[in-house]
Amino acid sequence: MQPPATVDPTRINLQSTIAVNYWCQVLKCSETQLRNAVLAVGPLPADVRTYLDR
């Protein structure tokens, strides 16, 4: 899935509704799960994916 032009593919920006919706789709998680993961491991998508997969 190609990110929208306004979404940084290298970082998860929780301040952007578009980014949150995109990353929830890509990572197949809820917004709450995404927010908790970013708070736990930071905004890098690879780290968030690993956290969510555990």
MODELLER restraints for C-alpha pairs under 7 A, 6 or more apart:
rsr = mdl.restraints
at = mdl.atoms
rsr.add(forms.Gaussian(group=physical.xy_distance, feature=features.Distance(at['CA:3:A'], at['CA:9:A']), mean=6.67, stdev=0.5))
rsr.add(forms.Gaussian(group=physical.xy_distance, feature=features.Distance(at['CA:3:A'], at['CA:22:A']), mean=6.92, stdev=0.5))
rsr.add(forms.Gaussian(group=physical.xy_distance, feature=features.Distance(at['CA:7:A'], at['CA:19:A']), mean=5.43, stdev=0.5))
rsr.add(forms.Gaussian(group=physical.xy_distance, feature=features.Distance(at['CA:10:A'], at['CA:44:A']), mean=6.43, stdev=0.5))
rsr.add(forms.Gaussian(group=physical.xy_distance, feature=features.Distance(at['CA:10:A'], at['CA:45:A']), mean=6.72, stdev=0.5))
rsr.add(forms.Gaussian(group=physical.xy_distance, feature=features.Distance(at['CA:11:A'], at['CA:43:A']), mean=5.21, stdev=0.5))
rsr.add(forms.Gaussian(group=physical.xy_distance, feature=features.Distance(at['CA:11:A'], at['CA:44:A']), mean=5.00, stdev=0.5))
rsr.add(forms.Gaussian(group=physical.xy_distance, feature=features.Distance(at['CA:11:A'], at['CA:45:A']), mean=6.17, stdev=0.5))
rsr.add(forms.Gaussian(group=physical.xy_distance, feature=features.Distance(at['CA:12:A'], at['CA:19:A']), mean=6.84, stdev=0.5))
rsr.add(forms.Gaussian(group=physical.xy_distance, feature=features.Distance(at['CA:12:A'], at['CA:43:A']), mean=4.83, stdev=0.5))
rsr.add(forms.Gaussian(group=physical.xy_distance, feature=features.Distance(at['CA:12:A'], at['CA:44:A']), mean=6.34, stdev=0.5))
rsr.add(forms.Gaussian(group=physical.xy_distance, feature=features.Distance(at['CA:12:A'], at['CA:45:A']), mean=6.43, stdev=0.5))
rsr.add(forms.Gaussian(group=physical.xy_distance, feature=features.Distance(at['CA:13:A'], at['CA:19:A']), mean=6.14, stdev=0.5))
rsr.add(forms.Gaussian(group=physical.xy_distance, feature=features.Distance(at['CA:13:A'], at['CA:20:A']), mean=6.95, stdev=0.5))
rsr.add(forms.Gaussian(group=physical.xy_distance, feature=features.Distance(at['CA:14:A'], at['CA:20:A']), mean=5.88, stdev=0.5))
rsr.add(forms.Gaussian(group=physical.xy_distance, feature=features.Distance(at['CA:20:A'], at['CA:31:A']), mean=6.92, stdev=0.5))
rsr.add(forms.Gaussian(group=physical.xy_distance, feature=features.Distance(at['CA:24:A'], at['CA:30:A']), mean=5.92, stdev=0.5))
rsr.add(forms.Gaussian(group=physical.xy_distance, feature=features.Distance(at['CA:24:A'], at['CA:31:A']), mean=6.25, stdev=0.5))
rsr.add(forms.Gaussian(group=physical.xy_distance, feature=features.Distance(at['CA:24:A'], at['CA:34:A']), mean=6.70, stdev=0.5))
rsr.add(forms.Gaussian(group=physical.xy_distance, feature=features.Distance(at['CA:27:A'], at['CA:49:A']), mean=6.64, stdev=0.5))
rsr.add(forms.Gaussian(group=physical.xy_distance, feature=features.Distance(at['CA:37:A'], at['CA:48:A']), mean=5.67, stdev=0.5))
rsr.add(forms.Gaussian(group=physical.xy_distance, feature=features.Distance(at['CA:37:A'], at['CA:51:A']), mean=6.41, stdev=0.5))
rsr.add(forms.Gaussian(group=physical.xy_distance, feature=features.Distance(at['CA:37:A'], at['CA:52:A']), mean=6.82, stdev=0.5))
rsr.add(forms.Gaussian(group=physical.xy_distance, feature=features.Distance(at['CA:38:A'], at['CA:48:A']), mean=6.22, stdev=0.5))
rsr.add(forms.Gaussian(group=physical.xy_distance, feature=features.Distance(at['CA:41:A'], at['CA:47:A']), mean=6.33, stdev=0.5))
rsr.add(forms.Gaussian(group=physical.xy_distance, feature=features.Distance(at['CA:41:A'], at['CA:48:A']), mean=6.44, stdev=0.5))
